[in-house]
Amino acid sequence: MEQQINNITKLQAPQLASVYPRERLFQELDTARTSRLVWLSGTAGCGKTTLASSYLSTRKTRCLWYRIDEDDNDPASFFHYMSLAAKKASPHRHSSLPALTSEYQMGIETFTRRFFEQLFSWLKPPCIIVFDNYERISTDSSLHAVVNEALQTLPEKVSLFVTSRQPPPAAFARLQASQNFSWIDDSALRLTEEEAHSIAQIHSRKTLGKEQLNNIHLISRGWMAGLILMANSEKLPEKRPDAGASIQVLFDYFAEEVFKRIEPKTQQLLQQLAVMPTISEASAIQLTKNKNAGSILAKLAGGYFFTYRHQQEKDTYQFHPLFREFLLEHSKQTYTPKELSKLKQKAAVLLEEEQHLEAAFDLYASSEQYAEAARLVSQQAPALLQQGRSKTLLSWLSQLPQAFFEKNPWLLYWDGEGKTIQEPLGARAALEQSYELFLEQRDTIGATLSCCSIIDTFKVLWDDFHQMDPWIDRLETLLKQLPDTLPEEVDVRVSSAILSGYLFRRTGHPDLQKWQIRAEDLIHTTQDPHLRTMLAESCFLIRLWKDGLTQVSLFLDHVRPFMAGPSSVSICKIWMYVVESCYHWNCADIDKTIKAANAALQVADNTGVHAMALHIHFHSCIANVTTDKLDAARKNLTDLRALVIPGQLMNEVLYHQAAGVLAWHENDLNKAYEWIKRATELSENAGINFSYAFHLPGLAIIMFERGNTHEAEEAIQRAEKISRSEGLTYCLFDIELFKAYFALQQGQRESALKSLNNALEIGSRDNRIASVWWRPYIMSTLCTVALEAGIQTDYVRLIIYKRKLKPNRHSAALEQWPWPARIHTLGGLRIEIDGEPLAFGSKPPAKPLELLKTLIAMGGQKVKANRLADRLWPDAEGDDALESFKITLRRLRKLLRIDDILPLHECSLSLNLDYCWTDVTALLQLSNNFPNPEKKPSETRSAKEIIRLYAGSFLGEDDILSAFQLREQLRSTFLHAVSHIGEHYEANVQWQQAIDCYEKGLKAEELTEVFYQQLIVCYLQLELPAEALQVYSRCERVFERELGIEPSSKTQMLLKDYKVTH
């Protein structure tokens, strides 16, 4: 719908000749223009437009002129032409103002504000914007709110002049009460006697006497139009018209006398030209076949006889509305209806050639040239939709007879396209009819596009996607009939629709990847931002659900220049931020998640594009829940609720999911169950397989925690069946994790390890670090088991680090956990920070390390500060010990470099076991697992781990006073563990393993005689007496060296008994 800006009449101020300068009103306007809004209202023909135009000309003020018409009741049309007006006012600008397309509908106030802020930045003040003929806007039009919003952004020295036959509507009441409103009404616009005399003399063909001038003023009552007509008359009316007559009746009354004096040919010419709202000289000549038509119009405009001239590349004329209506009424008396119809048809063709398309359509329709009107609609529909002018498109279509649609499927198609956003069900009905009619007419392209548009309506309604199935089938059939090469716009629509169909209903379809590759190519070439976003959305979701986060990352890198580049439109940028937020959350990069969501919100708030607001608040809510920012999450949930439209099932799913995740995080299992159960039911009702398969594991884990084990396992089985058939790797990750958890809680360790291995293999391959269904205590348990079993240990540590998981009671003894700090005390003090040994240099900080040793020796938890101070500074007086303790604690904290590792609460110091592992704590916890006759496998594992951990006596040879009791406890635990494992191996006739066990025991505690005894027994059982004798000799040497005694008689008897029996 290309139009040369300089030829658009509605953007041109009328060029007036022989205009009397109404200085009285000019001075009022000088004062009034300091206000934001100047309202000029009065009856038709009272000189409003003339006053505004002549004021701008006289004061030589820059202006942006905009003539309002009925089409401006569609705000999208208004913004389209305002954008052209801005380009006309600033032709050096290479950029364009945005069109009010569908994504802005939820934020039209913001769009309006940003639109006018940009427009005003292009204007050089002082400047006046004129909205002429504002009365053509209906009382309930949303344009009033648009103008109100525009007024709030007016910069200094820029004013808005509005001319209207009506006083300001109620929408401007608030502004009227302020200091930023000026009103020049009908009474002010009425001509004074002096003005009337001067204007009458200008328009009269002869010199008028004072009495004549007085009579003209008296009879016209100061009405400009009436005065001009009387000044052009040969004689004055014999009587005054009825004061109650309408303005048009009054005009006709006065104009009749003037019109009679015009020669018949010119009368006919004017009547013919009146059918055209805008008249160029060329079209005037062609329409009337009168080569003088242009000069006649110029003469009328030059004498300001209700004819305006607009200086463009070619002079264009318009009749005053009153004069045009007068001429049209006369034409009905001069021409037959058939002749008038032909005249309108000819005028419509001329207007279309000059790109006055709205006027051309009106004439085609009013002359019942519906075929031409339909052609023009179909031709211009794509441009109208691209400009966001669906309301204008539907208005045009509504003027065509219903019967005409039955033969023209394209009209039905464009009717459906125009209704898709605001009336998706009505759109679907029209598109279904167009599809059938296209098939009857064997128009494969038309039928294909109808199918594609029908599939699109499901993504607008977000309701029951089961009903999409037959349309996917029909589209697949049509694809086989299409040529190999398609127009790009058709190719994009087809690729988007078929990919959407497969994504939402047939994720496991064998052709999905082929269409995915095609769609990713088209993202780069299509110029339509909405289709680009739809293609990118489908490709992203397929990558996410089926291919894994590594592939998602590659895809985002691939499309980022096209979706979020400097020239990208707002909807593309917002989409990019939203999916990046989703991606970062799945990678557990919460800061990046929030940053991307906030960036999306900022673009949305700045531009008024709120089409993805629901998804933004959803991702923000989940991220805030993950980081325990529950107040922020509740705010997100409230915002989310306000955006959900009942009946849009998938949007309801997001709300229920977010509410359920929040409730579960708050440990309200019952509420969480109800929310997630409803989300799962809605997903099933919607028929979107990936959503249903995704919610089932969430429901299952909540049911399991509520004790509904059987129902939980059934839900997991349903989810696994769908996920495997559809190839939903994303869902299988959670499914296998929860299968592992269920099995673990039911004592089925081998089954748990199998599922856990499957899950972590998927997760490590796909870089999955997060899930909305994870709870910290569940993941801590599973991570502990995985580390113990050596399953994907690097990946598991990454999960722990990224998710900031804290060890639970199952993992506190686990050395493999990625502890920020590890403190080894068995065999001497060694400290590791983030896996690296803590180096002290040539002179270790003695007192801070002594504080750490003493704290651990005294239990490590809630040790009173005064007790620690007394142990470390026994000779200090008064408060000196406590002051020394505080200083030393600060030094120790600085040494360890970990926040909160040594909390001091209520004068008690502790080691924070969420951040710190100690071999002492691990060993003591392991000792709790034996002896335990009911859990022998667990007992054996714990004993082996104790043996591994025990590297020597507590704090080695350090003589810290507090160490003795704990040292003996740990030694006893170690000896018990060695004995337990040794006995276990002996009982199972595993003599060599028993020997190895006792040797480990002696390496740590070489004075433990029982271990020598058991070694002798084992060697003798293996019939290795020489080795048994070596053990005895070693025992003898150690005891003599360390204790000055010989082995006990029991040890000596072992060898003697062997010799006797052999």
N, C-alpha and C positions, 0 to 999 in steps of 0.2 A: 504494500500500500504506500508506495513511494510518492511523495509530494515535494515539489520544490517549495521550500519554506517561503520564499519571497512572493509566491503566488497564492498563499493561503489568506483569503480575505479576512477571516476572523482575527488574524493577527496584525491587521493593518488599521491604523487610525485614519478616519476619513479626512481627505484633503478638501478644505473648505475655501470657497472664494466669496468675496463680497459679504464678509461676516462683520457685523457690528461688534466692536469690542465692548463687552458689558463690564466696564471697569468696576462698577458697584459690586458685582459678584466676584470679579477677579480679586478684589481686596479681601472679600470674605474668604476666598479660597487660599489666599496668601496666609491668612491667620489659621484657617482650618487645617492646612497641610502639616502643621506641627503635630497633629494627632495621627495616630496610626491609621484610622479609618475615617474617610470622608464619604458620607452617604448623600447622594444627589437623587432625590425622589420627586416624582411629579407625574402628571398625566402624560399620555402619549402625545408627542408633538409639542411639549412645553420647552424644548431646547436643551435637554440634559446632555445628550451626546455632543451637540454643537458647543455647549459651554465648556465641557471637558476638553474637547479637541482644540478649540480656539484659545483656551487658557494655556495649554501646553505649547501651542505655537507662539503665542504672544510672549510668554515668559521664557521661551526657548529652553524648555526643560526636557531632559531625557525621559523617555517613557517606554514602558512595555504595555502594549495595547492588546486586550483580549476580549473579543466579543462573545458573550455567553449565548449558547443556544440549547435546545432541549437535549441534545446528545450529551451535554455536560452533566446531566443528572447521573450518568455513569462516571464515577470518579476516575476510572481508568482512562476514559476519553479525555477528561479534563487534564489529567497529568500528561497524557500523550501530547496534546497540543501545547500545554504549558512548556513542555520540554522543547518543542519546536520554537516556541516564542523565545525561550532562553537562548537557543542557538542563533536565532535572528538578531537578538540583542547583543550577543557576543560571538560574532561569526569566526573570531580567531581561535575559539576553543575547539580542541580536537575531540574532547570527551563529550559524552552525552549524559543527560540526567536519566535516572532509571525509570522503567515502566512499572506501573502498579500491577504486577503479575500476581498469581495466586498465592505465592509464598508470603506476600506482605499483608494478606487480608486480616490476619490476627493482630497485626501491629500497625494499622493504618495511621494512627496518631504519630508514631515514631517515624514512619515512612514520610509522612507529610512534613514533619519538622525537619528531617534531614534533607528532603527534597528542596524545601524553600531555603534552608540555610545555604545549600550549595548554589541554588539559583541566585540568591541575594549576593553571594560572594562574587558572582560574575558581573553584577551591576555596579556601575560607578555612580555613587551618590553625588549631588542630589538627583533623585529619580522618582518618578511616579508610575505606579502600576494601575492600570484602568481595567476594571471588569464592567463592560458595557452590557446593557439589557439583562440585568440580573434577575428581573421578574420571571424569566423563563425557567428558573430553577423552582421545582415544586417545594411546597412547604415542608414535606417530610424527607427531603433529599439529604443524604449524608454529606453532600458538598458543603453545607453550612458549617459542619464541624471541621471540614478540611480548611475552609477559609478562616475560621476562628483560630485554628492551630497555626496557619500561616501568619496571621497577624501577630502571634506571640513571638515570632522570630524576626520581625521586621527590624532592620538596623536603623540607626539614626539617619535622618534626612532621606528616608524612603517612606512613602505613604501609599496607601491603597485608596483609589477613588472608585466608588461603585455607583453606577447609574441604574436606576430601577423605577418602574412605574409604581412599585409598592414601597411602603415604609419598611424599615429594617425588621426582619422576622424575629421571632422570640429567641432564636438561637444566639442572637447578638445582644440580648438584654443585659447581660453582665458587663459587656464592653461599653454599652450605652451609659451605664451608671458610672463609668470611670472618666478620667480626664483625657482618654485617648480616642475619643469619638466626637466627630462633628457631623451635624446634619443640616443640609440645605434642602428644605422641603418645597412643596408645590407653591406655597404662598410667596416664598423668596424668589422662586423662578418666574413668577408672573411678571410680565413686563410693566415697568413704570411708564408713566405717560411720556417721559422724555425718550426712553428706550423704544417705546412703541412708535413714536413719531419718526425716529431715526431709521428704524428697521423697515418700516412701511415705505419710507422714501427710497431706501436702497432697492427694494423689490418692485416698486411701482414703475410702470413704463412711462409715466408722465409725472410732472410735478404736481404734488398734492397740496391743496390749501389747508390752512389750520383747521377749518371746520371739518373737512374730510378726514384729516388725521385724527381729530378728536372722536369722530364717529367710528372710525375703524377701531380705535382703542376701546371705545365704549362697548361696541358690539362684540369684539373678540375677548373682552374681559381679561386682557393681558395674556391670552393664550397664543403662543408663538405661531403655531401651525395655522390657526384661523386668521391671524393677522396677515401672514404672508399670502394666504390665498386671497384675502380681500384686497390686498395691495396689488395683486395681479389681475383683479377683476376690473371690468369696464365700469361697473356700477356696484354700489353697496347693496346688500340685501334689503328688501323692503321692511323686513321685521327681524327681530332677534330670534334665533332658534330657542326652542324650549330649554330652559336651564337644566332640566332633568335628563336631557338626551345623552346617550353614550358618546364617548369621544369619537368613535368611528362614525356615528350618525352625524355629529357636528362637522367632522372633517368632510364627509361626503356632501353635506349641505353646502359648505363653502366651496369645495372643489368643483362641484358640478358647473358652476358659472364659468370657472376658468377653463375647464375641460371643453366646454362647448365652443370656445373661441379657437381651439386648436384644429387645424385642418384634419379632415377624416383620415388621410393616409398616416399622419403622425399619430392620431388616436389609435389606429389599428397597430401601428408599430409598438407603441407603449403597452398596449394590451397584450401583444404577443410576448414582448420582453418580460412582462410581469410574471410569467410562469417560471422564470429563472431567478433564484434568490441572489445569484452572483452573475454578473454579465461582463464579459470581455468584449472589446470592440469586434474582434474576429467572430466570436460566437453570435453577437448581435446581428452582424451582417449575414451570416449563414442562416440564422433562424428566420429573419424577416425578409431576406433577399433584397435588402435595401442598402445600397452602398453608403448612404448617408447616416446610417444608424449610429455610427460612432460619433459623428459630429453633433447629432441631435442630443445624445447622452451628455456629451461634453458641454453643450450649451445649457442644458438643464442643471448640470452640476455647477457650472460657472455662475449661474444665477441663483444657486442654492434653492432650486425648486424641488425639494424633497428627494434629491438625488445626490448620493455621496460618491465621490471618486476616491479610489485607493491607488496610490502610485506604487506600482510594482514593476516587474520587468515589462509588463504590458498593463496599460491602464485598465482598471476593473471598476465596475459601477454597481451600486446597490440603491434600490428605491427605499425610501423611508417606509417602515412597516404600514403606516396609515395609507400612504399613497399607493403602495403595492396592493393592499387589500381593496382599495377603491378601484384600481385598474382591473383586478381579477373579477370583481363583481360586474364591472362593465363588460368584460370579455364574455361573460356568460350570456349577456344579452346580444352580443355581436356575433358570436360563433356558436355553432351547434355543438352538442357534447362530443360528437365524433370528431369534429374539427379540432376541438380543444384537446382531445386525447392524442391526436396525431401531433399536435403542437408540442405537447408535453413529451411525447416519445422522442421527437427530434431534439428537443432541449436536453433531454436526459443523455442522449448520445454525445452531444456537444460538451455537457458538463463532465461526463466520464472521460472524454478525451483530454480535458483540462485538469483531470484528477480531483474534481470536486465530487468525490464518490458518495458521500452521504446525501448530497442534494440529488445526484443522479439516481440513487436508489429510490429516494422518495418519489421522484417523478415516474420512474418505471412502475412502482407499486400503485401510485394514484391513477396512472393511465392503464392499469391492468395488464401491463406487459410483464407478466409473471415469469415467463421464460427468461427474459433479459434480467429481471430482478434476481432470479435464482442463479443465473450465470454469474452475476456480479457478487452475490453472496459466496458462492463456492470459490470464486476467484480470490476474494478478499478475506475469507475466513481464516486462513493460516496467519496472515498478518495481524488481523484483529486479535486472535488468541495470543499471539506473541507479544502484543502490546498490552495484554491483560484485559482487553475490551470484550469479554464474553457477554456482558450485559448488552452492549451495542449489537453484537452478533445475534443474540437471542431476540432482541427487539426487531431487527430486520426480518428474521425468520417468522416472527409472529404476525407480520403483515402479509404473509403469503397464505393463500387459501389452503385449508387442510387437505383438500382433495389433491392438491398439486404435489404434496409430499408422497402420495401413493405411487407416483411415477418416477420420482427422483430420489434415489437412495442417498445421494450425496447431501441432500438437504437434511435427511434424517441423521446422517452421520455427523454433520456439523452441529445439528441440534444436540446430539449426544455429547459431542466434544465440548460444547459451550456449557453444558450442565454438569460436567463430570465433578467439579469441585464442590459446587453449591447444592446440586441435586443429583447425587450419584445414582440413586435408584431410578429416577426419571431418565438419567443419561443411559443407564443400562437398557431400559425398555426401548428407547429410541434406537440405540445401537443394534439391539437384537432385530428390530424391524429392518434397519438398513442392511444388516447381514443377509436376511432372507431375500430382500429385494435385489441385492447385488448378485446373489446366487441365481435368481431367476433371470437376471440380465447377463449372466455369465461374465461378470466383472470380478475376476479373481483378486486383483489388487484391492478393490474396494471391500470385498468380503474379508480379506486378510486384515486390512486396517480396522475394520469393525470388530473383528475377533480380538485384535490387540488392545483396542480401546476398552472392550468389555473386561478383559483381564485386568486392565489398569483400574477399573472401578472397584475391584476387590481391595486394592491397596489404599483406596481412599476411604472405603467403608470399614475396612479391617473387621469384617464380620465372618460369615460362614464361607470358608474357602473350599468346602466340599463342592459347592456349586460351580467352582472353576473347572472341574474335571472335564465336562463335555466340551467346554470351549478350548481347552488344551488339545483334546482329541481333534476338534474341527480345525484348529490351527495347524496341527501336524499334517492333516489331510491336505489342506490348502498349500502348505509349503512344498509338497511334492508337485504341485501344478504351477508353481511360480518359475519364472525364468532364472537362469543362473546368476544373471547380473540384474540388480535392482537399483532404483534411484536411492541415493544415500538416505533420504528422510524415511523411506519405506524400510530400508535395511535396518536402520537404527530402531524403528518401532518394532519390527519383527523380532530382532535380537533381544530387545528389552522384554517383550511380552513372553516369548518362549522360555527365556531364562527365569523370569519371575514365576511362570507356571511350574517349571521343574523344581525351582528352589522351594516353593511353598507346598507343593503337593507330591513331587516325584524326585526327591533329592538323590535317590539312587539310580536315576535314569542313565542309561549308557551314553546318551548323547549330551549329557550335561557339560562335560569338559569341553566338547567341541564348541558349544555355544558360549561357554565361559571365555574361551580364547578369542572368539570372534568379538564378544562384547568388550574385552579389554583393549582390543585394537580400535574399536569404534569410540571409546572414551576419548581418544586423542584427536579424532577427526570431527566429531559432531559439534556443531556450534550452539545447539540448544542446551542451555544449562540444566533444564529440568530433566531432559532425557539423559544427559551426561551423568547427573546425580543418580537417576534410577539405575543406569547400567553399573555405575560404581558401587551402589548399595548392594545389588545382587551379587556382584563379583566378590565384594568384601565378605558377605555372609557365607557364601560358598567356601571361600578360603577359611573362614573362621570355623565353621561347623565340620568341614570335611578334611581340610588340608593342613591345619595346624598354624601356630603363631609365627613360625619361621616364614611360611609362605605368605601369611598376612603382612608381615613386615616388608617383604620384598614387593608385594603388591602396593602397599602404601607409598613406598619409595618411588614406585613406578608412576603412580597417578598424582602424587603431590604437586608436581609442576603444573598440571592441568586443572587441579581442583583448588589449589590454594596459592596460585601464583599471583603476582601483582595485578594482573588484569582479570582475575577470576571474580565472578559475581558472588554476592553474599551467600546465596543458598549453597553454592559449592564450597565456600570457605567454612561455613558452619558445619556442613556434612563432614568435611575433613577433620575438623576439631572434635566432633562427636565420636567418630570412629577411632581417632587417635586416643581419645579418652578411654574408650572400650578396650583398645589394644593394650594401653599402658596398665590398665587395671588388671587384665589377665596376666601381665608380666609382674604384677605386684609393685609397680612403680607408682605409688599412691600420689606422690607430689606431682608427677607428670600428669597423672589422671585428673587431679583437681585443676592443675594449670590449664590443661586442654579444655576441660568443661567450662572453666571461667572464661577462657578465650572465646568459646562458642557463645556463651551468654553475652559477652561484651559486644560481639558482632551483631547478635540478635537484637540487643537493646539499642545499639547505635543505628541499626538499619530498619528495625521493625519486622524483620524476618523471624517469626516465631513458629514456623512450621515444624521445627524439630525441638521445640522447647520441652516437650514431654520426655524425650530421650535424654536431653541435657540434665534435667532434674533427676531422672532415674539414675544415671551414672554417678552424679554427684551424691545422691543418697547412699548408694551402695559403697562408694569410696569413703564417705563419712562414717558409715557403720563400721567398715573395716578398721578405721583408725580411732574408733571409740569416740568420735565427735557426734554424740547422739542427739544433742540439741539441734545441731546443723542438719542431721539426717531427718529429724522430725519436721524441720522447716521445709526441706526438700520434698518430703512426703505430702505435706499440706499443699505445696505448689503443684505437685504431681496430681493430686486429687482434683484440683480446680481445672485441670486441663483434660481430664478424662470425660469423654462424651459417652453416655450410656448407649450400649449397642455396638460400640467399637470394641469388639472382643479382645483384640490383641493389645490395645491400650489399657483395657481393664486388667489384662494379664500382668502387664508391667507394674501397675499400681499394686495389685495384690501380692505380687512377688516381692516388691520392695517392702511392703508392710510386713510380710511374713518373715523376711530376713531380719528386719529390725526387731520384731517380736522375739525371734529366736535368740538374737544377740542379747536381748534383755532377759533371757532365760524364762520367757513365758511360752512354754511348750504348747499349751492349749491354744493360745491365740495364733501362734506360728502355724500350728496344724490347720486351723480353720482358714487362715489366709492362703497358705500354699495349696491346700486341698482345692480351694476355689480357683486359684490360678491354674492348677492342673486341669480341672474340669473345663474351664474356659478355653484352654489350649486345645483340649480334645474337641470341644464344640466347634472351635474355629477351623479345625482340620489341618493345622500346620504341624506336620510330623516332627520337625526338629524342636519345636517349642514343647510339644507334649513329651517327647523323649527326654528333654532337658529337665522338665519339672518333676517327672516321676522319681528320679533319684533323690531330689530334694524332699519330696513327700515321704519317700521311703526312710531316709535317715531320721526324719522327725518322728515318724511312726515307730521306728525301732527304739528311739530314746524314750518314747512314751510307753514302751512295753508291748507294742503291737507287732511282735516279731513276724508272725505268719503273713500279715498284710504287707509288711515292709518287704519281705522277700518276694512276694507276688508282684509288687510294684517294680522292684529291681528287674525281675524276669521280663516284665512287659517292656520296660525301657531298653533292656539289652536286645530283645528281639527286634524292636523298631530300629535301634541304632545300628545293629549289624546289617540289617537288610537295606538300610538307607546310607550306610557308610558314614555314620555320624561319629567321627573320632572324638570330637569335643565331648560328647555325652559319654562315650565308653570310658573315658578317663575317670569321671566321677563314679560311674557304675562299678568299675573294677575296684576302686578305692573303698567304696562302701561295702562291697562283697567281702573284701579283706577285713574290714572293721567288724562286720557282722560275725564272720567266722572266728575272729580273734576273741570277741566277747563271749562266744559260745565254746571256747576251748579248742577250736579246730585249727591249730597252728599251721599245719602243713597246707591246708586249703587256703588259709589266710595269706601265707607266703606266696602261693601261686598267683592269687589275684593281685596281691600287692606288687609282685614283679611285673605282671601285665600292665597294671596302672602306671607304674613308674617308668616303664619302657615307653609307653605312649607319651607320658608327660615330658620325659627328658628329650624325646625326639621332637616334640612340638613346643618345647620351652614353656609349658604351662606352669605357672607359679601360683595361681589363684583360682578360686571357685566361690560362687555366692553361697554354696551349700556347706563349705568348710566351717567347722568351729575349731578354735585353737586347741582345745583339749583333745579333740578327735585326731587332728593332724599331728599333734605332739606324740600321741600314742603310736600312730602309724609310722611316723618318722623314726621313733625309737626302735620299733621292730625292724624297720628297713636297715637302720645302721647296725643293729645287732647282727642281722643276717647278711650284711655286706651287699645289700641290693641298691644299686645306683647311688652310692654314697655321696659322690660329689654333687649330684643333682639334689639329693635330699638335703644336704647342707645348704644348698642355694635356696631351697624352699624355706628352710628355717631362718636363714638370714634375711631374705626378702620379706617374709611374712612376720618377722620379728616374733617367732614362736618362742614361748618360754617352756622350759622343761617341766613336766609334771612328775607325779610320784613314780611313774614307770621309767623316767629318763634321767632322774637326778644322779644315778650312779653310772650313767653312760659316758664313758670318756670320749667316744666318737662324736658326741654332740658338739656342734661348732661353738664352744664356749668362748666368750670374749676373753676370759681369764681362766688359766689352769694353774692350780697350786699343788705341787707335789711336796709331800712332807716325809714320806717313807724312804729312809735311807739318806735324808737330808733335804733341805729346802731348795726347791727349784720353782721358778715362776715363768709362765708363758703368757704373753699378751698377744691376742689375735694370731696365735700359732707360732710366734717368734719368742725365743728365750729372752728374758729380761736381763740385760747386762748392767752390772753395777760399776764397772770401771775398777780402778786399783783400790778404791776404798769404799766398800759397801756401806750404805746408810744403816748403821747398826741399830739405832733405837727404833726407827720405823719398822724394820724387819723383826725386831724383838717383839714389838707390839703385835704384829701379824701372827707370829708364832704363838704368843701367849693367848691371843684371842682364839685361835684354832684349838689350842690345848685345853682351853676352858669351855669348849663346846661349840664355839663359833656363832652362837645365836643368843641374842638378848643378854649379853654379858654386861653387867653394870660397869659404868665408866669408873666409879670410885674403886672397884675391885681391881680393875686393870691398872689404874694409877698406883694403887698400893703395891701391886706385884712388881711394877717396873721402877717405881721410885719410893722404896720403903723408908728411906731416910729423910724424905722431903717433909717440910713443916707447913702447917696450915693448908692453904689452897694451892701451894706450889705444885703439888703432884698433879692436881686436875688441870692446871694451866699447862704444865708440861705435856700432859696427855693430849690436850686440844692441839697444841703445836705439832706434836708428833703425828697425830691423826691427819692433820692437813698435809704433812709431808708424805705420809703413806698414800693418801688419796692421789696426790700429785704423781707419785711414783707409779701407781697402777694405771693411771690415765683413763679410767672408766667411770663415767657418772653413776652415782647411786650404788657403787659396789660395796661401800661401807656406810650404810645408813645408821645414824645416831638418833634413836627415837626414845623419848622419855628417859634420857640419861643411860640408855642401854645401847651397846654397839653390836652389830651383826655383820656377818658376811652375807651379801645378797646372793642367794643360791639360784636366782634367775639368770645371773650373769657370770657366776663363778663356780667352777668345778674344783673340788679337792679330793685327793685320793682317800683321805680320811672319811669324808662323808660317803663316798662311793663304797668303800669297804664295809663301813658300818651298816649301810642299807642292805648290802648283799648278805651280810651275816644274818639278817632277819629272815632270810629264806630257808635256813636250815638250823637244826634238824627239823624236817617237816615230812613225816611219813606219807602224807597225802599227795605231795607234789615232788616226788623223787627226781624227775628230770630237771625241774626248776632248781632243786637243791644242788644237784650236781653241776649245773651250769654256773650257779652262783659261787660254788666252792672253787671251781676252776678260775673264775674271774678274780676271786680274792687272791689266789696263788699268783696270778699274773700281776696284780696290782702291788703286792707286797714286795717292795724292793729293798727292804731293810727296816730297822727299827725306826719308830717315829722320831723325826728330826735328827736321826743319826746319833752322833755322840754328844749332841747339844745337851747341856746340863740345866736347861730351863726348869725351874722348880715345878711348874704346872704340868710338865710333860710326862712325869713318871706314871701316873695312873692311866692316862690314855695310852701311853706306850705299852704298858702291860696288857691292856685290854685288846689292843690291835694285835699284839704278838700272840695272845691266846687265840684270837679269832683265826689268825693265819695258821697256827699249829692245828687247830681243829679242822680247818679246811683241807690241809695236806693229809691229815689222818683220814678224813672222810673220803677223799678221792683215792688215796692209796688203798684203803679197804675196799672201795668199789672195784678197783682194778683187780685186786687179789681175789675178790669173790667171783669175778668173771674170768679168773685164770689168765689175766693179762699182765704177766709178770714184768715184762719189759716196760710197759706203761707205768706200772707201779714203781719200778726202779727210778724212772725219769721223774716221777712225782716226788719221791722222797729226796732225790738229789736236789730238786728245786728248793725243798724245804730246808735242807742242810746249807745250801748256798746262802740263804737268808739268815738262818738261825743254826749255826754249826754246833751248838752245845745241846741240841735236842736229841737225847740218847735214843728215844724210841724210834727215831727215823733210821739210825744206824742199825737198830735191831731188825726193823722191817726190811731194810736193804739186805741184811744177811739172810733173812728168811727167803726173800725173793731169789737171790743168787743160788741158794741151796736148792730151791724148788726147780731151778733151771739146770741143777747139777753142775754148778760152776763154783766149786769150793774155793778155788784160788782167789776168785773175785770176792767171795765172802770173807776170806781171810784178809784181803786188802782193806775191806771196809772196816773190819775189826781193828786193824793196825792204825788206820786213820783216826778212828775214834779214840784209840789209846793215846796217840800223839796229841790230839786236840785237848783232851781232858787233862793230860799231864801239863801241857803248856799253859792252859787257861785257868785250870782249877787245882792243879797239883794232886790229882787223884787218878785212879784207874777206873775203867768201865765197871759197871755194876756186875754183880754175880749173874744176873739174868742174861746179860749180853755175853758173858764168858761161857755160860752153859749152852748157848745156841750152837757153838762150834763143837763143844764136847759131845753134846747129844748127837750131832751129825756123825762124828767119828765113831761113836758106839754103834750106831745103826748101820753104818757102812763098813 
